[in-house]
Amino acid sequence: AALESYNRALTLFEQVGDKLGEANVYSSMGWLELDNGNGKEGIGLLEQAMDLYERIGDRVGQTNINWGLGRRLANNGHYSDAVPLLEPAVAFVEEIDHPVAPQWRALLEQVKQAAEQGPSATE
């Protein structure tokens, strides 16, 4: 049901040329697919969202995807893969002096430490 609603919304946003709306729908669909265990589909949708966010200059959208994917990778022990996603997200929230910046920086440093320790960090 949720995917049907997202597809209807996507069609409407495409019809009116609302790229931010399209990107937000792709992002929501991507996270839903990931939550449902459909990694390939989810990543593909998030990549579409990221492409649109980049084209329209929406740094918040880009940051949300980078942070979300980075957190998922880190939570699954893929620390080295998480770092390049978390770094730009942290840089952005620090640049705008967002209240989450200290917590995000602390998590990034923990993930970097785990990445340096290698596979044994998850044992």
Residue pairs with C-beta under 8 A, 6 or more apart in sequence:
2 32
3 29
3 32
6 25
6 28
6 29
6 32
9 21
9 25
10 22
10 25
10 26
10 29
12 21
13 19
13 21
13 22
13 25
14 22
19 52
19 55
19 56
20 52
20 56
20 58
20 61
22 52
23 48
23 49
23 52
23 53
23 56
23 58
23 61
24 49
24 61
26 45
26 46
26 48
26 49
26 52
27 45
27 46
27 49
27 61
27 64
27 65
29 45
30 41
30 42
30 43
30 44
30 45
30 46
30 48
30 49
30 65
31 42
31 46
31 68
32 42
33 39
33 41
33 42
33 45
34 42
34 43
34 46
34 72
35 42
36 42
46 65
46 69
49 61
49 65
50 61
50 62
50 65
52 58
52 61
53 59
53 61
53 62
53 65
54 62
59 92
60 92
62 88
62 92
63 88
63 89
63 92
63 93
64 89
66 85
66 86
66 88
66 89
67 85
67 86
67 89
67 104
69 82
69 85
70 82
70 83
70 85
70 86
70 89
70 111
71 82
71 86
71 107
73 79
73 81
73 82
73 85
74 82
74 86
74 107
74 111
74 114
77 121
77 122
79 111
79 112
79 114
79 115
79 121
80 115
82 111
82 115
83 108
83 111
83 112
83 115
86 104
86 107
86 108
86 111
87 108
89 104
90 101
90 104
90 105
90 108
93 100
93 101
93 104
94 101
94 105
113 121
114 121
114 122
115 121
